[in-house]
Amino acid sequence: MHSMKKRFSKVDPAAFESEIGSKKTGLFILQNENGMEMSVTNFGARVVELFAPDRNGDFADVVLGHATLGKYVNFTGERFFGATIGRFGNRIANARFSLGGREFKLPQNDGKNCLHGGAAGFDMKVWDVLEAAPDMLKLGLVSPDGDEGFPAELKVRMTYRLTSDNRFEVEHVAQSDADTVVNLTHHSFFNLRGEGDGDVNSHIMQINADKYTPVDETLIPTGEIAGVEGTPFDFREPHAIGERLGDDDEQLKLGRGYDHNWVVNRKFPEALELAARVFEPESGRELEVYTTEPGMQFYGGNFLNGEIGKSGKPYSFRGAFALETQHFPDSPNRPNFPSTLLRAGEKYCHVCSYNFSAK
């Protein structure tokens, strides 16, 4: 298996070398010419480490994760660190949907709902390594008909790239042999000061969205597409993440903070457009998120509970944020939301770019 000589990576590649269900797992190092480096395991197509420079050129690992494969396989706290999520990112109400006159039942792994593809979603599968280069890793997965209750065989190819202008690009392509629903996303948990370095409430967040989808007490969208104006969900101008978390707001209470889908303002459907910008004042690191998708879940780390991460530091309450570009939650049951239907033979394509800089 190809791997670069590591520069910053602190995890031991041997701790990721194993075999699960006759498929080999490993750790792959990607680098660009500016010193950015990331490590990826093909278990769950997960980003394990991501090193980005601050304003002084000092590198820190800005994603949460574990130092061994076993901690991902036998997770005791957060399951989705750095993972590729499928077949369906986010929640599906009552773990069921109808398609072509048939009802499909899914695992109820989030109360009564199905979250992130079920109990054994794409995050728990060993992906095939299709191509490994110094700055790129291409992985593949064949999800059989009936996988976690979803119809049709789905063939997925995904690519991680580190570009010369410090972009971390994620590309998902999928095709099915029958009609199905698909909503893939990437689930890195970011702390731009460095993983395990306190909470992210002082990060300055900007979200390019006039609207969001309010939720019920199980975090399923109500179906309403609501304006952000006059609410703590208005990030059209930059605000510290923590600035309004204490507001007396029903939606914040339901989500235990931010755990909602924003409707990205788009000029063109499916173009790569800005969804969010996050600035960390202490380090000067800035992250911009571009996507081809109609929505983005901003999750504020409300369920992190102090579990110990890869470098021995606790991942405390709100110690990271996730920006998951996606179609809206529960879309298969919401005809007024953009459709997640993938017809037989058609191609699903979703590009998300996390652009790093410092100032």
Order of alpha helices (4+ residues) and beta strands (2+ residues): beta-beta-beta-beta-beta-beta-alpha-beta-beta-beta-beta-beta-beta-beta-beta-beta-beta-beta-beta-beta-beta-beta-alpha-beta-beta-beta-beta-beta-beta-beta-beta-beta
